[in-house]
Amino acid sequence: MHFDLWRSTRLLPIGVLITLLALPTSLLAQTHVVGQADIHKELVNAAQTRQKNLQKARRLFSSDATQKAMESARINPSRVDAVVSTLSDAELARLASRADKLDQDFAAGRLSDRDLLLIVLGIAALILIIVAVR
């Protein structure tokens, strides 16, 4: 009986090695929770979202009337455009959301041209202040 126990303990490591060699290497490889393709997809989506938000924010400040109003208020339109590009993704998303809301309110007649210009001037000044404080 002592001989059988010794023999079975010697066979155990050999059996484990054979089992490990028989398994496909993909099962032994470390699996990631998120694959590289998923990460790449998320990065592309984030970049596209940021680009759309930048376009919305720039459209808010791009009309001739807005440009003239900013200049008369001594706000440099090119400085506002440059500062908009430096906003974080969250800040830019909030600004784009407000730009959409202003567009909807203006289209629905809830805002006059003068109201819209005053709001846009206020937003431009606020953006400049936020970036200056950083």
Backbone bond lengths (Angstrom), bond angles and torsions (degrees), N, CA, C in turn:
res aa  C-N    CA-C-N  psi(-1)  N-CA   C-N-CA  omega(-1)  CA-C   N-CA-C  phi
1 M - - - 1.428 - - 1.518 110.70 -
2 H 1.296 117.41 -37.00 1.452 121.97 177.73 1.525 110.38 -60.94
3 F 1.303 117.83 -36.01 1.451 124.07 179.26 1.526 111.19 -66.37
4 D 1.326 118.67 -40.87 1.458 122.95 179.66 1.539 111.47 -66.48
5 L 1.313 117.39 -38.82 1.464 121.36 178.99 1.524 110.27 -65.98
6 W 1.319 117.41 -43.86 1.464 121.94 179.03 1.539 110.46 -62.45
7 R 1.292 116.12 -43.64 1.461 121.27 -179.48 1.532 111.09 -65.93
8 S 1.324 118.66 -40.81 1.460 121.39 -179.38 1.527 110.98 -69.84
9 T 1.319 119.52 -34.13 1.463 120.56 177.00 1.520 111.55 -70.69
10 R 1.299 118.42 -28.44 1.477 121.48 175.60 1.523 110.14 -74.77
11 L 1.323 117.70 -32.89 1.452 121.46 -178.61 1.545 112.17 -77.20
12 L 1.316 117.72 -23.70 1.470 121.36 -178.49 1.531 112.14 -60.03
13 P 1.334 120.57 -51.74 1.468 119.34 178.46 1.530 112.21 -62.55
14 I 1.293 117.57 -34.79 1.461 120.73 178.95 1.529 109.40 -65.66
15 G 1.316 117.03 -41.92 1.469 120.95 178.03 1.523 111.93 -63.67
16 V 1.336 117.07 -39.28 1.464 120.96 178.44 1.524 109.67 -65.01
17 L 1.325 117.85 -43.49 1.464 121.33 178.81 1.522 111.80 -62.49
18 I 1.308 117.16 -42.52 1.459 120.73 179.18 1.527 109.90 -63.76
19 T 1.317 116.94 -40.95 1.463 120.92 178.77 1.524 110.74 -63.43
20 L 1.337 117.16 -44.94 1.462 120.66 179.69 1.525 111.66 -63.70
21 L 1.326 116.89 -38.72 1.463 120.31 179.57 1.528 111.74 -71.04
22 A 1.304 116.92 -27.74 1.461 120.52 -178.41 1.534 112.01 -79.78
23 L 1.339 117.84 -22.95 1.471 121.06 -179.94 1.529 109.94 -71.44
24 P 1.297 117.66 144.24 1.466 120.22 175.84 1.527 109.88 -65.28
25 T 1.308 115.74 146.87 1.465 119.77 -177.84 1.516 111.72 -65.53
26 S 1.321 118.08 -24.88 1.464 119.92 179.79 1.525 111.21 -65.63
27 L 1.322 117.29 -30.20 1.461 119.60 177.63 1.518 111.60 -74.13
28 L 1.321 116.14 -29.98 1.452 119.93 -179.41 1.524 112.15 -82.91
29 A 1.299 116.90 -22.85 1.464 120.36 -179.51 1.523 109.41 -68.03
30 Q 1.323 114.64 150.71 1.456 119.37 179.21 1.525 108.66 -69.58
31 T 1.312 115.22 128.15 1.455 118.75 178.90 1.521 108.29 -93.73
32 H 1.329 116.46 138.61 1.451 122.04 179.37 1.524 108.64 -95.82
33 V 1.307 114.39 147.74 1.451 119.23 179.41 1.533 109.54 -67.36
34 V 1.333 116.43 -40.53 1.456 121.63 179.25 1.526 107.91 -121.10
35 G 1.306 116.32 126.96 1.454 120.48 -178.79 1.521 111.97 -77.60
36 Q 1.325 115.64 162.93 1.455 120.77 -179.78 1.529 111.55 -62.73
37 A 1.305 116.93 -36.59 1.470 119.99 179.08 1.527 110.29 -63.53
38 D 1.341 116.93 -39.55 1.462 120.45 178.21 1.525 111.33 -66.38
39 I 1.327 116.47 -39.98 1.470 120.50 178.45 1.526 109.63 -64.03
40 H 1.325 116.32 -44.99 1.463 120.42 179.16 1.525 110.81 -60.80
41 K 1.325 116.22 -42.75 1.463 121.40 179.61 1.530 110.57 -61.19
42 E 1.320 116.95 -43.26 1.468 121.20 179.07 1.526 111.55 -65.12
43 L 1.329 116.60 -39.90 1.465 119.90 178.13 1.526 111.25 -64.32
44 V 1.313 116.30 -41.97 1.472 120.60 178.08 1.525 109.90 -63.94
45 N 1.333 117.33 -44.01 1.472 121.10 178.44 1.524 111.42 -61.08
46 A 1.342 116.20 -42.24 1.466 120.20 179.45 1.524 110.91 -64.58
47 A 1.320 116.93 -41.01 1.468 120.58 178.91 1.528 110.79 -65.67
48 Q 1.321 117.01 -40.65 1.468 120.37 179.22 1.526 111.17 -66.83
49 T 1.326 116.58 -40.24 1.462 120.69 178.23 1.516 110.58 -63.81
50 R 1.332 116.49 -43.70 1.471 120.45 178.39 1.530 110.13 -61.44
51 Q 1.318 117.29 -42.48 1.463 120.73 -179.67 1.529 111.40 -63.16
52 K 1.327 116.96 -42.17 1.472 120.87 177.66 1.533 110.69 -63.26
53 N 1.333 116.00 -42.57 1.465 119.85 178.99 1.526 111.42 -65.31
54 L 1.333 117.35 -37.99 1.464 120.79 176.31 1.528 110.80 -62.05
55 Q 1.323 116.50 -42.56 1.462 120.28 179.30 1.522 111.33 -62.75
56 K 1.334 116.92 -41.65 1.468 120.49 178.92 1.525 110.87 -63.82
57 A 1.332 116.53 -43.84 1.462 120.56 -179.19 1.527 110.74 -66.17
58 R 1.310 116.71 -42.52 1.467 119.56 -180.00 1.522 111.33 -67.16
59 R 1.332 116.48 -35.96 1.458 120.08 177.64 1.534 110.26 -62.73
60 L 1.326 116.78 -34.53 1.460 121.88 179.27 1.527 111.09 -59.73
61 F 1.342 116.52 -37.68 1.461 121.09 -176.02 1.528 113.61 -100.91
62 S 1.319 118.48 7.41 1.458 119.92 -169.72 1.530 115.74 -96.39
63 S 1.304 118.59 -13.04 1.473 118.38 -177.01 1.530 109.85 -67.24
64 D 1.314 115.29 154.16 1.465 120.19 179.86 1.524 111.35 -60.30
65 A 1.323 115.96 -41.97 1.465 119.90 -179.42 1.526 110.78 -63.06
66 T 1.316 116.48 -40.81 1.464 120.57 179.13 1.521 110.29 -66.37
67 Q 1.316 116.42 -43.13 1.464 120.76 179.53 1.539 110.22 -60.07
68 K 1.335 117.19 -45.20 1.466 121.37 -179.88 1.527 110.88 -65.83
69 A 1.346 115.86 -40.00 1.466 119.27 179.61 1.523 111.05 -65.55
70 M 1.326 117.01 -39.12 1.468 119.59 177.94 1.527 110.52 -65.37
71 E 1.320 116.54 -42.85 1.468 119.67 179.64 1.520 111.50 -63.68
72 S 1.329 117.02 -39.77 1.469 119.41 179.02 1.531 111.31 -69.32
73 A 1.322 117.12 -25.48 1.468 121.07 176.34 1.534 111.39 -90.13
74 R 1.334 115.72 8.46 1.474 123.27 179.60 1.524 112.30 61.29
75 I 1.331 114.84 36.93 1.467 121.95 172.88 1.519 106.22 -108.89
76 N 1.311 116.04 121.30 1.457 121.79 -177.80 1.533 109.40 -74.96
77 P 1.340 118.20 113.61 1.468 120.55 -178.50 1.531 113.48 -59.28
78 S 1.321 117.34 -36.16 1.473 118.84 179.30 1.520 110.60 -69.90
79 R 1.325 117.33 -31.07 1.482 120.91 176.38 1.534 109.42 -67.51
80 V 1.319 116.60 -41.30 1.470 120.27 178.17 1.525 109.69 -61.86
81 D 1.324 116.46 -43.96 1.465 120.48 179.24 1.525 111.05 -62.08
82 A 1.329 116.58 -41.61 1.471 120.17 179.37 1.525 111.12 -66.54
83 V 1.324 116.16 -38.81 1.462 120.43 -178.68 1.526 111.05 -70.19
84 V 1.316 117.56 -36.69 1.465 121.06 178.63 1.533 109.83 -57.75
85 S 1.312 116.76 -37.19 1.469 120.70 -179.94 1.520 112.83 -66.22
86 T 1.329 117.43 -22.50 1.472 120.37 -177.90 1.520 113.51 -91.87
87 L 1.332 117.27 -3.94 1.462 119.64 179.95 1.521 110.64 -66.19
88 S 1.317 115.74 149.25 1.462 120.10 176.37 1.528 109.16 -67.88
89 D 1.315 116.05 166.32 1.470 120.08 179.50 1.530 111.41 -59.10
90 A 1.332 116.46 -40.64 1.470 120.19 -178.99 1.531 110.67 -67.40
91 E 1.343 116.87 -44.66 1.465 120.18 179.20 1.533 110.65 -63.75
92 L 1.311 115.59 -41.16 1.461 120.26 -179.93 1.525 111.21 -65.94
93 A 1.327 116.73 -38.07 1.466 120.66 177.77 1.527 110.49 -64.45
94 R 1.343 117.43 -41.21 1.472 120.35 177.92 1.528 110.91 -64.85
95 L 1.332 116.45 -41.05 1.461 120.04 179.00 1.530 110.94 -64.90
96 A 1.316 116.92 -42.38 1.472 120.77 178.73 1.528 110.39 -63.90
97 S 1.316 116.86 -38.60 1.459 120.95 178.23 1.533 110.45 -63.56
98 R 1.328 115.89 -42.45 1.469 119.52 178.11 1.529 110.98 -66.73
99 A 1.324 116.47 -36.82 1.466 120.22 177.83 1.525 109.95 -63.04
100 D 1.328 116.75 -43.08 1.473 120.41 176.83 1.525 110.86 -60.79
101 K 1.320 116.71 -44.11 1.471 121.20 -179.69 1.521 110.43 -63.14
102 L 1.337 117.03 -42.15 1.465 119.75 178.13 1.527 111.31 -63.03
103 D 1.325 116.31 -42.34 1.470 120.15 177.17 1.526 111.23 -59.16
104 Q 1.324 116.20 -44.29 1.463 120.49 -179.42 1.529 111.08 -65.65
105 D 1.342 116.31 -43.50 1.462 119.94 -179.85 1.526 111.24 -65.36
106 F 1.323 116.31 -39.79 1.461 120.08 179.59 1.531 110.07 -67.08
107 A 1.331 116.29 -43.98 1.469 120.51 179.93 1.524 111.27 -64.22
108 A 1.332 117.05 -33.03 1.467 120.86 -179.48 1.524 112.04 -82.01
109 G 1.330 117.06 -4.73 1.459 120.22 179.13 1.511 114.39 84.39
110 R 1.329 117.60 9.73 1.470 120.18 179.92 1.533 111.57 -79.24
111 L 1.346 116.70 -14.14 1.462 121.20 178.77 1.521 109.45 -127.52
112 S 1.320 115.72 141.52 1.464 119.84 173.83 1.525 108.41 -88.98
113 D 1.318 115.79 171.14 1.466 119.47 176.59 1.521 110.94 -58.00
114 R 1.310 115.63 -42.40 1.479 120.75 -178.93 1.528 110.41 -64.00
115 D 1.321 117.42 -44.77 1.469 121.22 178.62 1.525 110.75 -59.84
116 L 1.315 115.70 -45.27 1.454 120.58 -179.52 1.519 111.05 -61.11
117 L 1.338 116.81 -44.15 1.470 120.30 179.10 1.525 111.73 -62.54
118 L 1.313 116.62 -42.10 1.473 119.80 179.25 1.534 111.22 -63.84
119 I 1.304 115.95 -42.24 1.472 119.53 178.72 1.525 110.64 -64.35
120 V 1.319 117.12 -44.34 1.468 120.77 -179.66 1.523 109.99 -63.99
121 L 1.332 118.15 -41.26 1.468 120.80 176.65 1.529 110.64 -61.06
122 G 1.310 116.53 -42.23 1.467 120.24 177.96 1.511 111.93 -62.77
123 I 1.313 116.69 -42.22 1.466 120.61 178.68 1.520 110.26 -64.91
124 A 1.338 117.56 -42.92 1.463 121.04 179.55 1.526 110.36 -61.16
125 A 1.330 116.65 -45.23 1.470 120.28 178.43 1.522 110.90 -62.70
126 L 1.311 116.75 -42.39 1.463 121.01 179.23 1.525 111.47 -62.16
127 I 1.312 117.10 -41.53 1.476 120.85 178.81 1.521 110.10 -61.81
128 L 1.333 116.51 -45.34 1.464 119.93 179.42 1.526 111.68 -62.06
129 I 1.319 116.31 -39.56 1.472 120.53 178.78 1.528 110.60 -66.37
130 I 1.318 117.63 -44.44 1.477 121.40 -179.29 1.520 110.21 -58.71
131 V 1.315 116.55 -46.31 1.466 119.74 -177.19 1.533 109.98 -70.55
132 A 1.326 118.04 -35.77 1.465 120.51 179.05 1.525 111.43 -65.72
133 V 1.333 117.15 -34.39 1.463 121.26 -179.15 1.530 111.67 -71.76
134 R 1.327 116.09 -31.15 1.478 119.66 -179.92 1.458 109.14 -59.06
